[in-house]
Amino acid sequence: MADQSLPQTRTPEKAVNDGVSETALPKEGLSRRRLLGTAGATGLVLGAAGGAVGYAARPAEATPLTSLGAEEVMFHGKHQPGILQGLQARGHLIAFDLAAGAGRKGAAALLRRWSETARRLMAGEAMASDDTDVARDAGPSSLTITFGFGHSFFARTGLEKQRPIALDPLPDFSSDRLDKARSNGDLWVQIGADDALVAFHALRAIQKDAGGAAKVRWQMNGFNRSPGATAHPMTARNLMGQIDGTRNPKPTEADFDRRIFVPSSGDPAWMANGSYAVVRRIRMLLDDWEQLTVKAQEQVIGRRKADGAPLTGGSETTPMDLEKTDAKGDLVVPLNAHARITRPDQNGGAAMLRRPWSFHDGIDTDGLPDAGLLFVCWQADPLRGFVPVQRKLDRGDALSRYIRHESSGLFAVPGGAAEGEYVGQGLLED
């Protein structure tokens, strides 16, 4: 969980001071499925004692409380969706293995189907056929669907010569406790949306589209704070209660594209404008963590829990003073503090765009919460992004005793599909 800022949570277009958000109606001409919430808002009538004494539905023409359902992300573009967009409230990560005999031809047909399904659903349209109607009443809800290829994909399709060097398997780390059945895979799909039903609808569509060409290897479900849930945009918190990821690289930075995306002249050519996604299921040992005092938690992280500011003072965005000492001469930010170790300037400039999800999969057989972070980070080269930072964390991060890496994957995510094309076409039809 590197100390880099997450894409900020979006807020509705307009907010009023009494705590109820409202936005303008969706633009004219939107499809029936994109008209979120236009059936009307609801209100409570409060008595003198403060209790609810009545419930009345407002007229159908009332302004909806939010326009989140009407927000649409374009499928076609320079980069695939789901990388640069703000955090979404609900996510699904799913990996597939190609069926025996599917080969390159079967993979191409599958990516063509998947791309068309993604385009339709991201536009708020129904499936071309056999729609489950799960999301019939919703708009696009910022749905994004992203596709990637694992290391094993290339041998299964006879494309080993096209496999990027950057896709070489990640090294072993001492903190790994990896479940191979929930790691890697031939194909990887990331689904995100601001509505749980819209995300689930897309998940089912992708699974059904796979047909006999591929079978599910593993699937994980995640969530984030709902857009607009805070009074103003904020860096998200993880399940440890920490503001998670203050120093995420920003698109406005001069070297952002160089760090996050493969250049248009990159090698191999089919990865132009693409990126590499490292996916890790990180279990948080919450019972142990929550036994610590807030002060002890802050020493582990190197930042104040309340506002994410460095222990050396200031606000969340104030640069951390790594040399500052206290009255006893001890470093204010401990040498093994997570925020110190993960700083890009402490790792040769290594940077990655973090876009994770929290997860909670119930209680395990020991009565402990099976919860934590579905860590997803993006970089132009994982050997210069994720790997050096994780190696350093592996050698002495104070946070390591409170987390456990339980699954892992690395995927090559090609650039976005142009109009009339599908994702990965440059690889599969070269």
Disulfide bonds with the S-S distance in Angstrom:
none
